[in-house]
Amino acid sequence: MKPVVKLLRIKQAADILGVNPETLRRWDNEGRLPSIRIGSRRGVGDRRYKLEDIERYIEENKNKK
């Protein structure tokens, strides 16, 4: 049985991280927090974020403020 992967919409991920969705787009483009592209809207697709990636990002960056 394959493990279940929880995907979050960009707004949901931004709310968890306390940032603007545009910040997440920038982080994705910079390679800081990768997204999964779904759909084929203009060949780009909508971004989804793995909950486990969000949790890992929080853990790795909790002492950097």
mmCIF file of the N, C-alpha and C atoms, coordinates in Angstrom:
data_MODEL
# 
_entry.id   MODEL 
# 
loop_
_atom_site.group_PDB 
_atom_site.id 
_atom_site.type_symbol 
_atom_site.label_atom_id 
_atom_site.label_alt_id 
_atom_site.label_comp_id 
_atom_site.label_asym_id 
_atom_site.label_entity_id 
_atom_site.label_seq_id 
_atom_site.pdbx_PDB_ins_code 
_atom_site.Cartn_x 
_atom_site.Cartn_y 
_atom_site.Cartn_z 
_atom_site.occupancy 
_atom_site.B_iso_or_equiv 
_atom_site.pdbx_formal_charge 
_atom_site.auth_seq_id 
_atom_site.auth_comp_id 
_atom_site.auth_asym_id 
_atom_site.auth_atom_id 
_atom_site.pdbx_PDB_model_num 
ATOM 1   N N  . MET A 1 1  ? 0.840  -1.186 0.000   1.00 0.00 ? 1  MET A N  1 
ATOM 2   C CA . MET A 1 1  ? 0.000  0.000  0.000   1.00 0.00 ? 1  MET A CA 1 
ATOM 3   C C  . MET A 1 1  ? 0.884  1.248  0.000   1.00 0.00 ? 1  MET A C  1 
ATOM 4   N N  . LYS A 1 2  ? 0.567  2.191  -0.877  1.00 0.00 ? 2  LYS A N  1 
ATOM 5   C CA . LYS A 1 2  ? 1.342  3.419  -0.977  1.00 0.00 ? 2  LYS A CA 1 
ATOM 6   C C  . LYS A 1 2  ? 0.992  4.367  0.171   1.00 0.00 ? 2  LYS A C  1 
ATOM 7   N N  . PRO A 1 3  ? 1.992  5.094  0.676   1.00 0.00 ? 3  PRO A N  1 
ATOM 8   C CA . PRO A 1 3  ? 1.700  6.058  1.741   1.00 0.00 ? 3  PRO A CA 1 
ATOM 9   C C  . PRO A 1 3  ? 0.856  7.218  1.197   1.00 0.00 ? 3  PRO A C  1 
ATOM 10  N N  . VAL A 1 4  ? 0.000  7.747  2.034   1.00 0.00 ? 4  VAL A N  1 
ATOM 11  C CA . VAL A 1 4  ? -0.852 8.872  1.654   1.00 0.00 ? 4  VAL A CA 1 
ATOM 12  C C  . VAL A 1 4  ? -0.051 10.161 1.811   1.00 0.00 ? 4  VAL A C  1 
ATOM 13  N N  . VAL A 1 5  ? -0.061 10.975 0.769   1.00 0.00 ? 5  VAL A N  1 
ATOM 14  C CA . VAL A 1 5  ? 0.641  12.255 0.789   1.00 0.00 ? 5  VAL A CA 1 
ATOM 15  C C  . VAL A 1 5  ? -0.410 13.350 0.834   1.00 0.00 ? 5  VAL A C  1 
ATOM 16  N N  . LYS A 1 6  ? -0.350 14.182 1.854   1.00 0.00 ? 6  LYS A N  1 
ATOM 17  C CA . LYS A 1 6  ? -1.292 15.293 2.017   1.00 0.00 ? 6  LYS A CA 1 
ATOM 18  C C  . LYS A 1 6  ? -0.756 16.491 1.242   1.00 0.00 ? 6  LYS A C  1 
ATOM 19  N N  . LEU A 1 7  ? -1.537 16.935 0.234   1.00 0.00 ? 7  LEU A N  1 
ATOM 20  C CA . LEU A 1 7  ? -1.162 18.108 -0.548  1.00 0.00 ? 7  LEU A CA 1 
ATOM 21  C C  . LEU A 1 7  ? -2.006 19.296 -0.129  1.00 0.00 ? 7  LEU A C  1 
ATOM 22  N N  . LEU A 1 8  ? -1.347 20.430 0.021   1.00 0.00 ? 8  LEU A N  1 
ATOM 23  C CA . LEU A 1 8  ? -2.019 21.659 0.432   1.00 0.00 ? 8  LEU A CA 1 
ATOM 24  C C  . LEU A 1 8  ? -2.029 22.658 -0.716  1.00 0.00 ? 8  LEU A C  1 
ATOM 25  N N  . ARG A 1 9  ? -3.095 23.410 -0.814  1.00 0.00 ? 9  ARG A N  1 
ATOM 26  C CA . ARG A 1 9  ? -3.136 24.517 -1.765  1.00 0.00 ? 9  ARG A CA 1 
ATOM 27  C C  . ARG A 1 9  ? -2.197 25.605 -1.261  1.00 0.00 ? 9  ARG A C  1 
ATOM 28  N N  . ILE A 1 10 ? -1.824 26.491 -2.158  1.00 0.00 ? 10 ILE A N  1 
ATOM 29  C CA . ILE A 1 10 ? -0.842 27.523 -1.802  1.00 0.00 ? 10 ILE A CA 1 
ATOM 30  C C  . ILE A 1 10 ? -1.327 28.387 -0.640  1.00 0.00 ? 10 ILE A C  1 
ATOM 31  N N  . LYS A 1 11 ? -2.604 28.716 -0.595  1.00 0.00 ? 11 LYS A N  1 
ATOM 32  C CA . LYS A 1 11 ? -3.159 29.541 0.492   1.00 0.00 ? 11 LYS A CA 1 
ATOM 33  C C  . LYS A 1 11 ? -3.068 28.804 1.826   1.00 0.00 ? 11 LYS A C  1 
ATOM 34  N N  . GLN A 1 12 ? -3.367 27.511 1.816   1.00 0.00 ? 12 GLN A N  1 
ATOM 35  C CA . GLN A 1 12 ? -3.283 26.719 3.042   1.00 0.00 ? 12 GLN A CA 1 
ATOM 36  C C  . GLN A 1 12 ? -1.849 26.670 3.560   1.00 0.00 ? 12 GLN A C  1 
ATOM 37  N N  . ALA A 1 13 ? -0.909 26.418 2.655   1.00 0.00 ? 13 ALA A N  1 
ATOM 38  C CA . ALA A 1 13 ? 0.502  26.358 3.050   1.00 0.00 ? 13 ALA A CA 1 
ATOM 39  C C  . ALA A 1 13 ? 0.978  27.714 3.564   1.00 0.00 ? 13 ALA A C  1 
ATOM 40  N N  . ALA A 1 14 ? 0.574  28.782 2.888   1.00 0.00 ? 14 ALA A N  1 
ATOM 41  C CA . ALA A 1 14 ? 0.970  30.130 3.317   1.00 0.00 ? 14 ALA A CA 1 
ATOM 42  C C  . ALA A 1 14 ? 0.428  30.442 4.705   1.00 0.00 ? 14 ALA A C  1 
ATOM 43  N N  . ASP A 1 15 ? -0.810 30.051 4.975   1.00 0.00 ? 15 ASP A N  1 
ATOM 44  C CA . ASP A 1 15 ? -1.397 30.282 6.297   1.00 0.00 ? 15 ASP A CA 1 
ATOM 45  C C  . ASP A 1 15 ? -0.620 29.546 7.390   1.00 0.00 ? 15 ASP A C  1 
ATOM 46  N N  . ILE A 1 16 ? -0.240 28.301 7.116   1.00 0.00 ? 16 ILE A N  1 
ATOM 47  C CA . ILE A 1 16 ? 0.519  27.525 8.099   1.00 0.00 ? 16 ILE A CA 1 
ATOM 48  C C  . ILE A 1 16 ? 1.856  28.192 8.395   1.00 0.00 ? 16 ILE A C  1 
ATOM 49  N N  . LEU A 1 17 ? 2.503  28.689 7.347   1.00 0.00 ? 17 LEU A N  1 
ATOM 50  C CA . LEU A 1 17 ? 3.823  29.297 7.495   1.00 0.00 ? 17 LEU A CA 1 
ATOM 51  C C  . LEU A 1 17 ? 3.775  30.761 7.919   1.00 0.00 ? 17 LEU A C  1 
ATOM 52  N N  . GLY A 1 18 ? 2.593  31.368 7.839   1.00 0.00 ? 18 GLY A N  1 
ATOM 53  C CA . GLY A 1 18 ? 2.455  32.769 8.215   1.00 0.00 ? 18 GLY A CA 1 
ATOM 54  C C  . GLY A 1 18 ? 3.078  33.721 7.204   1.00 0.00 ? 18 GLY A C  1 
ATOM 55  N N  . VAL A 1 19 ? 3.016  33.338 5.919   1.00 0.00 ? 19 VAL A N  1 
ATOM 56  C CA . VAL A 1 19 ? 3.577  34.177 4.862   1.00 0.00 ? 19 VAL A CA 1 
ATOM 57  C C  . VAL A 1 19 ? 2.521  34.403 3.783   1.00 0.00 ? 19 VAL A C  1 
ATOM 58  N N  . ASN A 1 20 ? 2.823  35.304 2.879   1.00 0.00 ? 20 ASN A N  1 
ATOM 59  C CA . ASN A 1 20 ? 1.966  35.587 1.752   1.00 0.00 ? 20 ASN A CA 1 
ATOM 60  C C  . ASN A 1 20 ? 2.163  34.502 0.684   1.00 0.00 ? 20 ASN A C  1 
ATOM 61  N N  . PRO A 1 21 ? 1.111  34.121 -0.043  1.00 0.00 ? 21 PRO A N  1 
ATOM 62  C CA . PRO A 1 21 ? 1.279  33.131 -1.110  1.00 0.00 ? 21 PRO A CA 1 
ATOM 63  C C  . PRO A 1 21 ? 2.365  33.509 -2.123  1.00 0.00 ? 21 PRO A C  1 
ATOM 64  N N  . GLU A 1 22 ? 2.548  34.793 -2.359  1.00 0.00 ? 22 GLU A N  1 
ATOM 65  C CA . GLU A 1 22 ? 3.602  35.222 -3.285  1.00 0.00 ? 22 GLU A CA 1 
ATOM 66  C C  . GLU A 1 22 ? 4.986  34.844 -2.756  1.00 0.00 ? 22 GLU A C  1 
ATOM 67  N N  . THR A 1 23 ? 5.148  34.859 -1.445  1.00 0.00 ? 23 THR A N  1 
ATOM 68  C CA . THR A 1 23 ? 6.413  34.430 -0.837  1.00 0.00 ? 23 THR A CA 1 
ATOM 69  C C  . THR A 1 23 ? 6.672  32.964 -1.155  1.00 0.00 ? 23 THR A C  1 
ATOM 70  N N  . LEU A 1 24 ? 5.639  32.141 -1.084  1.00 0.00 ? 24 LEU A N  1 
ATOM 71  C CA . LEU A 1 24 ? 5.801  30.718 -1.413  1.00 0.00 ? 24 LEU A CA 1 
ATOM 72  C C  . LEU A 1 24 ? 6.173  30.530 -2.877  1.00 0.00 ? 24 LEU A C  1 
ATOM 73  N N  . ARG A 1 25 ? 5.577  31.311 -3.749  1.00 0.00 ? 25 ARG A N  1 
ATOM 74  C CA . ARG A 1 25 ? 5.943  31.224 -5.167  1.00 0.00 ? 25 ARG A CA 1 
ATOM 75  C C  . ARG A 1 25 ? 7.424  31.559 -5.351  1.00 0.00 ? 25 ARG A C  1 
ATOM 76  N N  . ARG A 1 26 ? 7.880  32.587 -4.665  1.00 0.00 ? 26 ARG A N  1 
ATOM 77  C CA . ARG A 1 26 ? 9.288  32.989 -4.758  1.00 0.00 ? 26 ARG A CA 1 
ATOM 78  C C  . ARG A 1 26 ? 10.190 31.895 -4.183  1.00 0.00 ? 26 ARG A C  1 
ATOM 79  N N  . TRP A 1 27 ? 9.829  31.355 -3.014  1.00 0.00 ? 27 TRP A N  1 
ATOM 80  C CA . TRP A 1 27 ? 10.629 30.290 -2.411  1.00 0.00 ? 27 TRP A CA 1 
ATOM 81  C C  . TRP A 1 27 ? 10.710 29.080 -3.338  1.00 0.00 ? 27 TRP A C  1 
ATOM 82  N N  . ASP A 1 28 ? 9.609  28.771 -4.013  1.00 0.00 ? 28 ASP A N  1 
ATOM 83  C CA . ASP A 1 28 ? 9.617  27.651 -4.959  1.00 0.00 ? 28 ASP A CA 1 
ATOM 84  C C  . ASP A 1 28 ? 10.585 27.951 -6.102  1.00 0.00 ? 28 ASP A C  1 
ATOM 85  N N  . ASN A 1 29 ? 10.513 29.136 -6.663  1.00 0.00 ? 29 ASN A N  1 
ATOM 86  C CA . ASN A 1 29 ? 11.402 29.515 -7.761  1.00 0.00 ? 29 ASN A CA 1 
ATOM 87  C C  . ASN A 1 29 ? 12.867 29.513 -7.335  1.00 0.00 ? 29 ASN A C  1 
ATOM 88  N N  . GLU A 1 30 ? 13.124 29.827 -6.064  1.00 0.00 ? 30 GLU A N  1 
ATOM 89  C CA . GLU A 1 30 ? 14.494 29.843 -5.524  1.00 0.00 ? 30 GLU A CA 1 
ATOM 90  C C  . GLU A 1 30 ? 14.958 28.462 -5.077  1.00 0.00 ? 30 GLU A C  1 
ATOM 91  N N  . GLY A 1 31 ? 14.047 27.493 -5.010  1.00 0.00 ? 31 GLY A N  1 
ATOM 92  C CA . GLY A 1 31 ? 14.398 26.150 -4.561  1.00 0.00 ? 31 GLY A CA 1 
ATOM 93  C C  . GLY A 1 31 ? 14.368 25.972 -3.055  1.00 0.00 ? 31 GLY A C  1 
ATOM 94  N N  . ARG A 1 32 ? 13.878 26.962 -2.328  1.00 0.00 ? 32 ARG A N  1 
ATOM 95  C CA . ARG A 1 32 ? 13.817 26.884 -0.854  1.00 0.00 ? 32 ARG A CA 1 
ATOM 96  C C  . ARG A 1 32 ? 12.742 25.925 -0.370  1.00 0.00 ? 32 ARG A C  1 
ATOM 97  N N  . LEU A 1 33 ? 11.592 25.931 -1.029  1.00 0.00 ? 33 LEU A N  1 
ATOM 98  C CA . LEU A 1 33 ? 10.474 25.081 -0.641  1.00 0.00 ? 33 LEU A CA 1 
ATOM 99  C C  . LEU A 1 33 ? 9.755  24.653 -1.918  1.00 0.00 ? 33 LEU A C  1 
ATOM 100 N N  . PRO A 1 34 ? 10.078 23.473 -2.407  1.00 0.00 ? 34 PRO A N  1 
ATOM 101 C CA . PRO A 1 34 ? 9.532  23.050 -3.692  1.00 0.00 ? 34 PRO A CA 1 
ATOM 102 C C  . PRO A 1 34 ? 8.034  22.757 -3.635  1.00 0.00 ? 34 PRO A C  1 
ATOM 103 N N  . SER A 1 35 ? 7.407  22.929 -4.778  1.00 0.00 ? 35 SER A N  1 
ATOM 104 C CA . SER A 1 35 ? 5.985  22.614 -4.909  1.00 0.00 ? 35 SER A CA 1 
ATOM 105 C C  . SER A 1 35 ? 5.813  21.525 -5.956  1.00 0.00 ? 35 SER A C  1 
ATOM 106 N N  . ILE A 1 36 ? 4.611  21.009 -6.011  1.00 0.00 ? 36 ILE A N  1 
ATOM 107 C CA . ILE A 1 36 ? 4.216  20.067 -7.052  1.00 0.00 ? 36 ILE A CA 1 
ATOM 108 C C  . ILE A 1 36 ? 3.238  20.812 -7.937  1.00 0.00 ? 36 ILE A C  1 
ATOM 109 N N  . ARG A 1 37 ? 3.457  20.772 -9.235  1.00 0.00 ? 37 ARG A N  1 
ATOM 110 C CA . ARG A 1 37 ? 2.558  21.449 -10.166 1.00 0.00 ? 37 ARG A CA 1 
ATOM 111 C C  . ARG A 1 37 ? 1.518  20.443 -10.648 1.00 0.00 ? 37 ARG A C  1 
ATOM 112 N N  . ILE A 1 38 ? 0.260  20.827 -10.545 1.00 0.00 ? 38 ILE A N  1 
ATOM 113 C CA . ILE A 1 38 ? -0.813 19.971 -11.036 1.00 0.00 ? 38 ILE A CA 1 
ATOM 114 C C  . ILE A 1 38 ? -1.642 20.744 -12.045 1.00 0.00 ? 38 ILE A C  1 
ATOM 115 N N  . GLY A 1 39 ? -2.321 20.025 -12.910 1.00 0.00 ? 39 GLY A N  1 
ATOM 116 C CA . GLY A 1 39 ? -3.130 20.674 -13.928 1.00 0.00 ? 39 GLY A CA 1 
ATOM 117 C C  . GLY A 1 39 ? -2.261 21.162 -15.065 1.00 0.00 ? 39 GLY A C  1 
ATOM 118 N N  . SER A 1 40 ? -2.889 21.790 -16.014 1.00 0.00 ? 40 SER A N  1 
ATOM 119 C CA . SER A 1 40 ? -2.132 22.245 -17.184 1.00 0.00 ? 40 SER A CA 1 
ATOM 120 C C  . SER A 1 40 ? -2.467 23.681 -17.549 1.00 0.00 ? 40 SER A C  1 
ATOM 121 N N  . ARG A 1 41 ? -2.777 24.463 -16.565 1.00 0.00 ? 41 ARG A N  1 
ATOM 122 C CA . ARG A 1 41 ? -3.104 25.857 -16.816 1.00 0.00 ? 41 ARG A CA 1 
ATOM 123 C C  . ARG A 1 41 ? -1.911 26.556 -17.449 1.00 0.00 ? 41 ARG A C  1 
ATOM 124 N N  . ARG A 1 42 ? -2.019 26.850 -18.726 1.00 0.00 ? 42 ARG A N  1 
ATOM 125 C CA . ARG A 1 42 ? -0.950 27.514 -19.490 1.00 0.00 ? 42 ARG A CA 1 
ATOM 126 C C  . ARG A 1 42 ? 0.384  26.797 -19.356 1.00 0.00 ? 42 ARG A C  1 
ATOM 127 N N  . GLY A 1 43 ? 0.336  25.485 -19.199 1.00 0.00 ? 43 GLY A N  1 
ATOM 128 C CA . GLY A 1 43 ? 1.567  24.713 -19.100 1.00 0.00 ? 43 GLY A CA 1 
ATOM 129 C C  . GLY A 1 43 ? 2.304  24.860 -17.787 1.00 0.00 ? 43 GLY A C  1 
ATOM 130 N N  . VAL A 1 44 ? 1.765  25.654 -16.876 1.00 0.00 ? 44 VAL A N  1 
ATOM 131 C CA . VAL A 1 44 ? 2.447  25.902 -15.607 1.00 0.00 ? 44 VAL A CA 1 
ATOM 132 C C  . VAL A 1 44 ? 1.836  25.049 -14.503 1.00 0.00 ? 44 VAL A C  1 
ATOM 133 N N  . GLY A 1 45 ? 0.527  25.043 -14.402 1.00 0.00 ? 45 GLY A N  1 
ATOM 134 C CA . GLY A 1 45 ? -0.154 24.269 -13.378 1.00 0.00 ? 45 GLY A CA 1 
ATOM 135 C C  . GLY A 1 45 ? -0.247 25.007 -12.055 1.00 0.00 ? 45 GLY A C  1 
ATOM 136 N N  . ASP A 1 46 ? -1.158 24.565 -11.230 1.00 0.00 ? 46 ASP A N  1 
ATOM 137 C CA . ASP A 1 46 ? -1.323 25.125 -9.891  1.00 0.00 ? 46 ASP A CA 1 
ATOM 138 C C  . ASP A 1 46 ? -0.326 24.455 -8.954  1.00 0.00 ? 46 ASP A C  1 
ATOM 139 N N  . ARG A 1 47 ? 0.119  25.194 -7.971  1.00 0.00 ? 47 ARG A N  1 
ATOM 140 C CA . ARG A 1 47 ? 1.089  24.668 -7.011  1.00 0.00 ? 47 ARG A CA 1 
ATOM 141 C C  . ARG A 1 47 ? 0.390  24.003 -5.848  1.00 0.00 ? 47 ARG A C  1 
ATOM 142 N N  . ARG A 1 48 ? 0.941  22.878 -5.443  1.00 0.00 ? 48 ARG A N  1 
ATOM 143 C CA . ARG A 1 48 ? 0.513  22.198 -4.234  1.00 0.00 ? 48 ARG A CA 1 
ATOM 144 C C  . ARG A 1 48 ? 1.774  21.902 -3.436  1.00 0.00 ? 48 ARG A C  1 
ATOM 145 N N  . TYR A 1 49 ? 1.616  21.906 -2.138  1.00 0.00 ? 49 TYR A N  1 
ATOM 146 C CA . TYR A 1 49 ? 2.748  21.678 -1.241  1.00 0.00 ? 49 TYR A CA 1 
ATOM 147 C C  . TYR A 1 49 ? 2.479  20.473 -0.369  1.00 0.00 ? 49 TYR A C  1 
ATOM 148 N N  . LYS A 1 50 ? 3.494  19.626 -0.216  1.00 0.00 ? 50 LYS A N  1 
ATOM 149 C CA . LYS A 1 50 ? 3.366  18.464 0.653   1.00 0.00 ? 50 LYS A CA 1 
ATOM 150 C C  . LYS A 1 50 ? 3.399  18.941 2.100   1.00 0.00 ? 50 LYS A C  1 
ATOM 151 N N  . LEU A 1 51 ? 2.459  18.451 2.909   1.00 0.00 ? 51 LEU A N  1 
ATOM 152 C CA . LEU A 1 51 ? 2.427  18.804 4.325   1.00 0.00 ? 51 LEU A CA 1 
ATOM 153 C C  . LEU A 1 51 ? 3.739  18.429 4.995   1.00 0.00 ? 51 LEU A C  1 
ATOM 154 N N  . GLU A 1 52 ? 4.302  17.289 4.642   1.00 0.00 ? 52 GLU A N  1 
ATOM 155 C CA . GLU A 1 52 ? 5.569  16.860 5.243   1.00 0.00 ? 52 GLU A CA 1 
ATOM 156 C C  . GLU A 1 52 ? 6.712  17.822 4.892   1.00 0.00 ? 52 GLU A C  1 
ATOM 157 N N  . ASP A 1 53 ? 6.693  18.406 3.692   1.00 0.00 ? 53 ASP A N  1 
ATOM 158 C CA . ASP A 1 53 ? 7.714  19.396 3.328   1.00 0.00 ? 53 ASP A CA 1 
ATOM 159 C C  . ASP A 1 53 ? 7.555  20.679 4.141   1.00 0.00 ? 53 ASP A C  1 
ATOM 160 N N  . ILE A 1 54 ? 6.301  21.077 4.363   1.00 0.00 ? 54 ILE A N  1 
ATOM 161 C CA . ILE A 1 54 ? 6.025  22.269 5.180   1.00 0.00 ? 54 ILE A CA 1 
ATOM 162 C C  . ILE A 1 54 ? 6.530  22.038 6.607   1.00 0.00 ? 54 ILE A C  1 
ATOM 163 N N  . GLU A 1 55 ? 6.201  20.884 7.166   1.00 0.00 ? 55 GLU A N  1 
ATOM 164 C CA . GLU A 1 55 ? 6.625  20.566 8.532   1.00 0.00 ? 55 GLU A CA 1 
ATOM 165 C C  . GLU A 1 55 ? 8.147  20.514 8.637   1.00 0.00 ? 55 GLU A C  1 
ATOM 166 N N  . ARG A 1 56 ? 8.801  19.938 7.641   1.00 0.00 ? 56 ARG A N  1 
ATOM 167 C CA . ARG A 1 56 ? 10.262 19.863 7.636   1.00 0.00 ? 56 ARG A CA 1 
ATOM 168 C C  . ARG A 1 56 ? 10.863 21.268 7.546   1.00 0.00 ? 56 ARG A C  1 
ATOM 169 N N  . TYR A 1 57 ? 10.286 22.113 6.693   1.00 0.00 ? 57 TYR A N  1 
ATOM 170 C CA . TYR A 1 57 ? 10.776 23.486 6.550   1.00 0.00 ? 57 TYR A CA 1 
ATOM 171 C C  . TYR A 1 57 ? 10.675 24.239 7.882   1.00 0.00 ? 57 TYR A C  1 
ATOM 172 N N  . ILE A 1 58 ? 9.553  24.085 8.567   1.00 0.00 ? 58 ILE A N  1 
ATOM 173 C CA . ILE A 1 58 ? 9.366  24.744 9.868   1.00 0.00 ? 58 ILE A CA 1 
ATOM 174 C C  . ILE A 1 58 ? 10.422 24.255 10.856  1.00 0.00 ? 58 ILE A C  1 
ATOM 175 N N  . GLU A 1 59 ? 10.628 22.954 10.906  1.00 0.00 ? 59 GLU A N  1 
ATOM 176 C CA . GLU A 1 59 ? 11.586 22.379 11.844  1.00 0.00 ? 59 GLU A CA 1 
ATOM 177 C C  . GLU A 1 59 ? 13.011 22.866 11.554  1.00 0.00 ? 59 GLU A C  1 
ATOM 178 N N  . GLU A 1 60 ? 13.379 22.900 10.278  1.00 0.00 ? 60 GLU A N  1 
ATOM 179 C CA . GLU A 1 60 ? 14.736 23.309 9.905   1.00 0.00 ? 60 GLU A CA 1 
ATOM 180 C C  . GLU A 1 60 ? 14.985 24.801 10.111  1.00 0.00 ? 60 GLU A C  1 
ATOM 181 N N  . ASN A 1 61 ? 13.928 25.594 10.117  1.00 0.00 ? 61 ASN A N  1 
ATOM 182 C CA . ASN A 1 61 ? 14.096 27.040 10.169  1.00 0.00 ? 61 ASN A CA 1 
ATOM 183 C C  . ASN A 1 61 ? 13.569 27.688 11.450  1.00 0.00 ? 61 ASN A C  1 
ATOM 184 N N  . LYS A 1 62 ? 13.212 26.882 12.444  1.00 0.00 ? 62 LYS A N  1 
ATOM 185 C CA . LYS A 1 62 ? 12.608 27.452 13.650  1.00 0.00 ? 62 LYS A CA 1 
ATOM 186 C C  . LYS A 1 62 ? 13.582 28.294 14.483  1.00 0.00 ? 62 LYS A C  1 
ATOM 187 N N  . ASN A 1 63 ? 14.863 28.070 14.359  1.00 0.00 ? 63 ASN A N  1 
ATOM 188 C CA . ASN A 1 63 ? 15.843 28.828 15.141  1.00 0.00 ? 63 ASN A CA 1 
ATOM 189 C C  . ASN A 1 63 ? 16.553 29.911 14.346  1.00 0.00 ? 63 ASN A C  1 
ATOM 190 N N  . LYS A 1 64 ? 16.099 30.181 13.123  1.00 0.00 ? 64 LYS A N  1 
ATOM 191 C CA . LYS A 1 64 ? 16.786 31.144 12.265  1.00 0.00 ? 64 LYS A CA 1 
ATOM 192 C C  . LYS A 1 64 ? 16.228 32.547 12.326  1.00 0.00 ? 64 LYS A C  1 
ATOM 193 N N  . LYS A 1 65 ? 15.308 32.817 13.233  1.00 0.00 ? 65 LYS A N  1 
ATOM 194 C CA . LYS A 1 65 ? 14.725 34.159 13.308  1.00 0.00 ? 65 LYS A CA 1 
ATOM 195 C C  . LYS A 1 65 ? 15.515 35.066 14.181  1.00 0.00 ? 65 LYS A C  1 
# 
